[in-house]
């Protein structure tokens, strides 16, 4: 697989929808070698809804850039590295995009296989109305909300600073591929890390509402975070090879 040294551009909008879940339930969905990264007694799972602009290989001219709407279902995880060191990041069982080019190139030109999906987004800079439906009808997401000043009182995080620090460390992501023993790896490097609370009025995810995977009462929406206008780079990292 051809791997460019880095891809860079602008995170125009990144909405993190975070759920707290039963660690034992989450562990069952993880590949061997990963364990949930816990906050208090909870596993943290979620959806990253991200609009990327000016995306191009590092050094390429702007006219070769592209923009796309994307969604990634993710789980905060830890895994062991050589010499007993612990690494943390996210496991991504599913990625969706509105770009046919990204859907084709993901897993071929750059890490991360994507499914093709339709997105509808209304964003006035404060309020967002978002919906996504995969072309194969296997996944859907809907969310409405607005930027606000504080996390909800129901959140398991005591402060915005605590939530920000937790999710900032999830910069390395391993995503499922057609090969069940091979997980693609990619690292997000942001020029700065700035998040604001996002008040969610309603949220639906066919993935997290699947009771065969998450039995009733084992997962609850916790809070939303939003980032805007963040210069960034994507770097390939070695794949995670699962044992047979």
N, C-alpha and C positions, 0 to 999 in steps of 0.2 A: 504493500500500500504506500502510495506517495504521501509523505508527510511534510508540508511546508514548515519552515523553522518557527514561524509565528504568524498569527492572524491578528490584525488589530482594527480598531474602529471605535464607535461610540455606543455605549449603553444609553439609548434615548430614554428608556423607561424599563425598570425592573421591579416587578411586584412579587414579593415573597409571601405566599399564603401558608402559614405554619399551623400544623395540627399536633396535638399531644396524643400519644397512643400507648397501648399496653405493650411493654417491651417483649413479652413472650410471643404475642401475635406478630409483631414486626420481625422478630428473629426468624420466624418460619418462612418469611418471604425473601430473606437475604441469601445470597450465594455463600457457600462454605468459605470461611476465612474472614467474614465480616461479622461484627456485632453492633447493635445499636449504640450510638453515643447518647448517653442519658443526660437529662437536666432534671435535677431532683430525682423523682422515681419514674420519669416519663421518657419514652422514645420520642424523637421529634421527626415528623415526616411533613411533606409539603409539596407545593407546586411553585415553580419559578416561571413567571410569565414575563417574557423579556422581548422588548423591541430593540433590534440592533440596526444601526445605520453606519454607512461609510466602511463596511466590512471588506477587507482585502488583505492579501498577503503583505507582510511587512516589506516596504520598499516599492510596492506596486503603485501606479498612479491612481488618482482619485476616480478617473473615469471607469476603472475596472471594479469599483466597489459595488456592493449590493446592500439592500435593506431587507429585513424579514421580521415577522412576528413568530415567536417560538414559545413552546411550553415544555417544561421538564418536570415530571413527577420524581421526587427525590426523597431519600432517607438519610439522616445524619448518621454516619457510621465511623467505626474505628477498625483498624486491622493491624496485625503485627508485621513489623519490618525485620530484616536481618539483625542479629545481635540483640533481639528482644525489645527493640524500640517500637513505640506505638505511633501510628500515623492516623490522622483523622481527615475526613472529607465527606463526600456524599456518594451514595449508590443511586443510580438513575435507571429505573426499570423501563422508562418510556420517555421518548422525546417526540414532539410534534412540531411542524413548521408549515407556514403558508407558502414557502418558497419551493417550487419544483426543483430548482437548482440545488438548494440545500438538501432536500430529500434525496436527490441523486448522489450528491458528492459526499454526504455524511457517511463515514465508514469506508469511503474510497479515497477521497482526496484529503479529508481531515477526520479526526476521531469523532465518533458519535453518530450512530445510525438514527435517522429521523423518519417518522411517518408523515405523510402529507395530510394536511387538515385545512379547514376553512376557519378563518378568524373574523370576528366583527368587534371592533373596538371604537368606543367613543371616549375621548380623553381631552378635557379642557384645561389640564394642568393642575386641577384640584380633584375633580370627580372623574371616576372611571366606570364605564359599563363595558364588560368584556364577556365574550362567548367564543368558544372553540368547539368544533365538531370534526372529528377525524373523517376522512373520506371513506374509510372502511367501516364507519359507524361503531367502532369498538371503544371510543373514548370521547368524553365531552367534559367541558369545564364552563361554568358561569360564575361571575362575581360582579358585584356592584359595591361601590364604596367611595370614600373620599379621604384625602390627607387630613390628619388631625394632629393634636398636640401631645397625646399620651396613649400608652397601651391600655387596652380594656382591663378593668379591675378583675375580670375572670382569668386573665393570663397567668400562667405559672411563673412567668418572669416578673421579678420585682421592679425592673426598670428598663427603659429603652437601652441604656448602656449595656446592661447584662445581656439582653437579647441580641444587640448588635455584635457584641464580642463573640457570642456563641456561633452565630451564622457566618461571621467573617472568616472563621477558621475552616469553613467548608469549601475551600477554594479548589481542591482537587476532586474531580468527579470521575467515577467509573460507571460506564453505561453498558447495558445489555446489548448483545449483538446476535446475529443469526447463529454464531458458533457458541453453544452453551458453555464452553470451557474458556472462552476468550472475552474479556471485558475491555472495551476501549477506555483509555485514560486521557484526560485533558485537564489543564490547570488554568484558572482564571486569575489574571493579574490586573488589578485595578490601579489607576494612577492615584486614586483616593477612595476612601470608604466612607460614605455618608448615607445614613438611612433615616427615614422619618416614619412615625407610626401611620398606619393606614386603617381607618375605621371601616370595617366590612359590614354592610347591611344584610347581605345574603351571599352565600357561596354554595356551589354544588360541584361535585367531582364524581363522575361515574366510577373512577378508580377507587377512591377512598370510601365511596358509598356501597361498594361491592361487599355484601355481608358474607359471602363465601370466603373472602380474604380478611375482612375486618368485621367480625361479628358485632352485633348491636351493642353499644356501650363501651367498645374498646378503643374508640377514636373520637376526639372532640376538637373542633376548631379552636385555636388558641389566640392568634393575632395575625395582623398583616403588617408588612414593612414595605416601604417604597424607596427606590433610588432613581435619580434622574441625572442625565447628562454627565455620565462618567466615562472618561477615556479609559480604554482597557486593551488587553492583549489576551489571546488564547494560545497556550503552549501545549504541545503534545507531551505526555509523560508515558513511560513504559506501560504496556498493557498489564492487566492483572490476569494471570493464568491460573485457572482453577485446577485442582487435582481431580483425577478421574474417580 
